[in-house]
Amino acid sequence: MKVLNIRDIARLSKVSVSTVSRVINDHPDVSPETKARVKKLIAEEGYIPNTNARHLKLIREKQVGLIVKGLFNPFFAQIVEIMEKELTRSGFSTLLHYSQETKNDIDILLEKTLEQHLGGLVYLGGDFDAPSLRRLKTLNIPVVLTSADFPWEERNADFSSVTIDNVQVAFDAVSALGRRGLKKIAMLSPRLDEGNVGRRRIQGYEKALSAFHLPLDPTKIVYGDYTMASGYAAMGQLMKRHPDVEGVFAASDQIALGAAKCCLDLGIAIPGEISIIGVDGIDCTRYYHPRLATMAQPMAEFAGYSLELLMKQMEGVEPPRRHIRLETTLIEGESMTGGTP
């Protein structure tokens, strides 16, 4: 017989995980009807919540959750590796969870925090709107959103964050192509339903075209996802639509790597016939030939600042939340044509 967890109780009761938690902890902000229904189901299913306060306190003091959005992301993998080493060195246990792309990010946070009795949590990636950010207050533990996307004007004292400006990073990447005299610049982007990061990078692409007085042609934006396979397919579509394109901004390094392989297979010389630049600065860009240009994100700083904010808050040294925006660095590589850098 399956042992039910709090998520199962929420699903069977047709309420949220946080509502089940409030019922278990006898919070007054749950209607009597809902409370009775949930308690009845808990009794029927034999669900036993772990409510030993001393036991939970001991666990929480040394238990940190790392949640990563998406199953395969080499950029996040490098950040996680740095974090895990530092947490282990500092005597903390790490609960690592990779979330599916299709799940709601705030629900994942609530679910894992309540299930695993975490003392602090770092969420890598993800999209959070204003209502989701307000729900973070119900977690009652330090939370750091790392390389996540949310409306910057909605940052508040319920969470900390370490991010980049996704509009600016795209603007800088496309500007690197524009400064080299390229006029026909296209973009390979994740689909709009993949999250707000893609939307913001499209905004940066459009802003850079405007700054260089270049026309915006929507057919020069080809959509896919963040994988190399998608980059390969998108580049093939782009070449059919616009065989005379001179420069390509890929919204991630994985997309750029796939695009570069497509060019190789089509006999298109990089950078002789086309220039390509990505975003992230993952290790494999250094070993591709030609070495890919990229807007490198500071992975060590992402990991370091995220853990510093989390540890200080868990220790009660720095209760107020902080929001840090990091700068990216242009790595010119060998995949952009010459000219004025």
Phi, psi and omega in degrees: 000134181291135175275119184284148173246181186296329178294320178296317178299318179297317181295314181292329180275349182061042174226176180279162177300319181295327178293317177301318179299319180292325177295314181300321182268009175057043176288146183281349187270032176236134182297149180303323181296314180295316181300317181295319181296316181293315180297323179297316180293320178301317180293317182296321185271352179071028179288130181242102177288146179275102184245016177289103189300317182295318179298315181295322180298317180296320179294311186297326183301333185232020184237119181242135177262136172241114178250130183244126179281122180096150185272330184227102180213101183297332177297310178293326181301321180291324177292316179300318180301317179295315182296314182299319179297317181290320179296318178296316179300327182271003176088016179262148171268148184241129173253110184258129180224131174259122184267152176287148182298334188276348185275151179289129188296318182291325178294323177298315179300311181298316182299310185290324180295316182288322182288318190261357178055056184278151175269339179195160187214136171244128178248118180264119181087195177094162179235133182227124174268180184300314178299323178296318180297323179293330180288342179300335182299333183286348182288326179059027173222160176296132179231133175239123174268116186246127182052034177261168178242132175203160178298116186303327181288349181264004179299143185209187186274006180272350181202164172248165180209150173227110189220179168240170175269105186290334174291315183293320182295323177291319177302315181294321180295313181292326177296326177298325176286317181297322180293343178269011175084008180283135184251327184256091187247126180249173179225138171253115190235151169294155176300154183295336178278002177279351180128174187282342179301315179299317179300316183291324179289330172295319178301318179294321177300311181295322179297320180291319176302316179297318181297329179262012177057042178253141182290147176265121177242108182304335180286352176269004172255116181249131188258150177195228173226197187267014184264162176295321179300320178293320178298321178297311181295318181296321179295322177298318177296318181299317181294329176288322180285315188224076182295348181262010181299143185255329183219148181229126171260117177261134186290351173207163179295324179298318176298318181296320180296317176296320179296319180296320178295322177299316178299318179301315181292331179273358180076024179264122185282135174246122003263011185304317182252336181209145178250143182226138174222142179242196179221134169138309184083033179290157188304318188294343177295334181285340186252000175279150177241120000285155180303128187282138172287144181203154169268100188282129173272143184281088187299317181297322178290321175304310182295313184296310180295321181299313180290323178299313179298316182294313184296317180298322180287322178295326180275356180075014181281325185224079182301318183296141176282153179230155180232119186242132173249126182262158179264147173262164183233132177286120171257109190290331178056213181228015186256009175243143181295162179293188184120195181283116183287000000 
